[in-house]
Amino acid sequence: MSELARAVEEAQSLVKKVLGDIPAVHGSSVNTQGMSLDPAGDTMKLEYMVTLLDIPSSPKLKALSADFTLETCLSRMSEGLRLYSGLLQVLVGRLASPQKVTELHADLKDLQAQVHKIQELSQVSILEAQTDVSGLSSRLTGDYEVQVATHVTLAHLRSFSQDAFRSLRNIGQTRSSS
């Protein structure tokens, strides 16, 4: 197995860990009634709050193609991980019990390092777009806003992580067949 294949597998393993930890993190951090990670849950009700709090969306990931290159995919993955890492860092300072969020943040940092390694092994240029989420802290004026921001961040992180897992699987399949 090549070093690149090992790096992709390690990244997939970290994404699985993040996905597995999100429900426990949510359970320990979000206690507002009606905010559940249940897929049937209606996050559309929170769209106004998402807009009000100005919680950024993650970059879109999709299967590799002529229009969506390995470089673009890894760059967006890295950008998304920086975004969620920054959001979690803001939330850690505002939560009553931030331990599990801190652990999830550490896992995202590890995953970010692994994606960086894949970029290096794939010999693609590494574009570091800056993601600024520092203004979120000033918009978290009460417990409800913190709860909404935590819930939305974790729900969006779960969706992004599922896309990242599919992208990494696609990268692994593409690289092993070339």
ZICOR-V638770 format. One record per helix or strand of 3 or more residues. SS is the DSSP state (H for helix, E for strand). FROM is the first residue (numbers start at 0). TO is the last residue. If there is no record, write none. Layout:
# ZICOR-V638770
SS_FROM_TO + SS_FROM_TO
This chain:
# ZICOR-V638770
H_2_28 + H_42_52 + H_69_91 + H_98_121 + H_135_138 + H_142_176
